[in-house]
Amino acid sequence: MHKKQRIVFMGTPDYATIIFQELLENDYNVVALFTQPDKPVGRHQELTPPHIKKFCLENGLSLPICQPISLKEKSAIENISTLQPDIIIVAAYGQILPKEVLDIAPCINLHASLLPLYRGASPIQQSLLNDDKFTGVTAMNMDIGLDSGDILGYKYVKIDKDTVVAELFDKLSIVAAKLTIEILENFEKIQPKKQNLTLVSHCKKVNKKDGIVNFNDAKLVYNKYRAYKTWPDIYLKNGLKVKTCELLETESVNKPAQILAIEKEYIVVGCHKGTIKIIDVQPQSKKQMNVVDYIRGARLEIGDNIS
């Protein structure tokens, strides 16, 4: 693809920003950015722009930033059409592209899984929940289905056993940025491949309630922690968030949520299968604290139930 051809970029979080930045640094002709509308954030519901818009404003970029509530709006479709893109690049945009947009120009999506695995909204979290040993990024031609388009290229990423979600996001965004450039440089030569429909799996948008843990299986608790660290975090039925923990072992049989040991900086909690080391917690409406300070304040002893 010639660098002067017109690109419309669609993306919202930092994963998209890294890809967008790579295009700019490689002198591709990005003529407009589409991103989600500003959203109220935090206790004071302060209207906050998406990560990628913030990046544009902080770096004084002058390209048009469009934030339609829906791409199905006639005005949004007309706007994209008027921009006359040769290609549309989509990365974690957060909206489905209607057929009217897909028909304007080839649309390439950078999806953070090895499709057809984990089609949908939370592929990075899903790979950690499933304790996968590797994942990757897929570049695909978009069609009207959910992440079902023909594949243009892959890149693989190894997942270490203690990798948490933010680290994996960072790794995958760097890999996705490199893959985007490779795809654009070879676009005319690539033969798209159909997805293997026998391997399709899906993942849904993460909800706050997904973070609740019951201490049945230490490995599952730890994988949830890895997948949901920062949001929604993992938390107990009494609302206590577990902010830092480690997997100790997966074989012992214990009473779920029972405190087995209290050390200087951490406690050991039993699961029906295995044990977890808990280091930092956050009680409801309070700041994060060391777990030993928390259990002293709550007057909990060895043998008590933490939840």
N, C-alpha and C positions, 0 to 999 in steps of 0.2 A: 504494500500500500504506500502511495506517495505521501510524504509528510505534509504536503499542502492540502491534502483532502480534508474535508470539513468533518470534525468529530463533535457530536453532542455527548456529554458525559452525564450519567445518572448515578448518584450514590449519596450516602448519608453519613455513616460512622467513620472512624479513623481507618478501618480496613479500606474503605473507598478512597480516603484522602491520600494514602500511600500510593495507590495505583494512579490516581489523578496527578499527583506530583511527578511521578515517573514519566507520564506523557508530556508534561510541561518541560521537564528537564531534557527530554529527548526531542524537543522542538516540534512536537505534533501540534496541529492546528485545531485546538479545542475552541469551538465558537460559542459554547454556552454550557452552563452547569444546571442540571435539574436535581433538586434535593427536597427532602421533606420540609413541611412548614415548621417554623420556630415553635417550640413547645414549652409550657410552664413546667419548671423543675424545682424540686426542693420544697422545704417547709413554707417558704414565702411565694411559691409558684411564680418565680421569676421567669419571664419569657426568654428562652435560651435558643440560639441558633444551633443547627446541627454542626458536628465537628468539621465537616468539609467547608461549610459556609464560613465558619470562624477562621479557618485556615486562609480562605480567600481574602477576608477582610483584614486579617492581621498582616498579610503579605501584599496588600494594596493591589490585588489583581482586579483588572477592570472588565473582565468578561461578564456577560449577563448571568444573573443567578435567578432561576425560576423555581417557585415553590408552590406549584398547584396542589390543592387538596386532593384532587384525583386527576389522573391522566385521561380519564374518560370524558372530562369536560371538553366541550367543543373548542373553547379558547386555547386549552393546552395543546390539543391536537393541531390546531391551526398554527400555533406558535412554533411547534417543532417543524411542521411542514415549511413554514416561512424561512426557517434557519437553513433549509436545504442541506441537511447532513448527508455525507457519503457513508457514514457509519455511526451507529449509536453504541456506546460502551456502557454496560450496566454492572454495578458492583454494590451489593447490599443496599439497594435503593429503598426497598420497603414498600413498593407498590407493584401490582401486576400491570404489565404493559398490554393494553388492548390491541386487537388486531389492526385497528386504524393506525397505531404508532408502528407496529411491527412491519406494516406495509410501506412505510415511508423510506426506510433504509435497512440494510442488514443490521441486526441487533446482536451484539456479543455480550454474553453474561459471564462474569468470573465468579463461579460458585465455589465455596470453601469446603468441598468434599470431592471424593473420587466418584463422580456420577457413574451409574445410577444409584449409588448409595446415598442416603440422607438427602433426598429431595426435600425442600421446604425451608423453614425459617431459622432453625438452630443447628446446622450441621456440625459446627465446632464443638458445641456443648455435647452433642450426641456422640461424637467420636470419643470424648472423655468418659461419658457415662458408660459406654460400652467397653472401656479399657482397651481401645484399639492401639495397636503398636505403630501404625502409620496412618496418615491421611493425606490430603493434598488439595490442589485446586484444579478445577476443570474449566476450560474455556469452551463455551458452546454457542451455537446459533440458536437464538431464542425462537420458540414457537408459541402457540396459544396455550399449551399445557404448562404445568408447574415443573420447571427444571427438566423438561423432557426433550429438549432440542438435540440436534446432532452435535457430536463432540468434535471440536477443532484441535484440542491438545490438553495434556495433563502435566502437572508437576507433583512429585511426591514429597512428603515431609514426614520425618520420623517423630514419633511421640515418645518422650522418655517417661518413665513410670511416675515421676513426681511433677510433670508438666501441669500447670494450671491454665485456666482459660485465657487470661490476658497474654501470657507468653505465647500460647498457640496462635491467638489472633495476630500477634506481631509477626511471628514466623510466616504465617500463611499470607499476610498482606504483602510482605517483601517478595515472596515467591510469586504471588498473583501479579505483582507489578512487572516482574521480569517476564512472566508468561505473556502478559498483554503485549509487550513490545515484540516478543518473538512471533506472536500470532499476526500482529499488524505488518511486520516486515515480510512475512511469508504468506499473507492472506490469499493472494491469487493462486498459489501453488497447493494449498491445503485441500485434501479430499475429506470432507466431513464424514464421520462414522456414526451409524445409528447406535443408540444405547441398547444394551442387552436387557430386555424387559424381564427376564427371569431373575435378575439381581436387584430389582427396584426395592428401595425402602424409603420411608418418609420420616420426617421429624417435625414436630409442631413448634409454635411460638412458646417460649418459656414463660410460665406464670409464677407469681410469688409463691403460691401453694406448692409448687414443685420442690421447693427447698426444704420441706419438712422431712426429718429423719426419725427412724424408730429404733435404731441400734439392733436390728436383727442380724445384719451382716456387715462386718467391719470394712470389707472391700467395697461394698456398695455405698456405705457412708462416705468413704474416702473419695470414691469416684464422683459422687455428688458434690463433695467439697471442691474438687478440682474443676468440675464443670460450672459450678454456680458461684465460685468465689467472686466477690464484688457485687453481683446481683443474680438471683435474689439472696445469695448466701445460703448456708444450711442452718436450720434452726430447730429447736426442740419444741415439743407440744406446749411447753410453758412460755414460749416466745424467746428464749435465750438463743442468740446467734452464736455459732461456732466460727470464729474469725481465722484461727490458725490451728491446724491439727496435722497429725502424721499417722500413717498406718503402721502399727507395731507388728501384728501377725494375724493370720487368718484361720488358725486351726483350733484354738482353745474354745471351750464351751462355757458360757457365763450367763448370768442374769442380765438381760438387756438394760443398759443405762446405769448399771451399778458402778460406783466409784471403787476401784480396786487398789489404787495407790495414790498417795499425795506426795509429790516431790517439791523441790524448792521453786521450780518455775513452771511445772506442768502437773497434770493428773493423768492417771490411766483409767479409762472407762471401758467396761466390758460390753461386748455385743453377744448375742446368742451364738454367733460364730466369729471369733477373733477379738482383738482389742485395738483401741484407738488412744493415741496420746493427744490430749487437748491442751493447748498452750494459751490462746487468747479467746475471750468471749465478749459479747456485748449484750447486756440486759436490755429489755425494752425501754426505749426513751432515755437511755444513758450512753455514756461513751464506752469505747472499747477498753477492756482492762485485762490484766493477767488473770487466768482462771483461778489461781490459788487465792488471790485477793477476793475474788467473787465467792468462792466456797466458804472462806472465813466469814464474810459478811452474811452469807445465807445459812451459816452454822451447819454446814454439811460435813460429814465424817466419812472415813472408809466404811463401805458397806451401805451407805445411803444411795438413793437414786438421784441422779443429776437432773432428770426431767420431771 
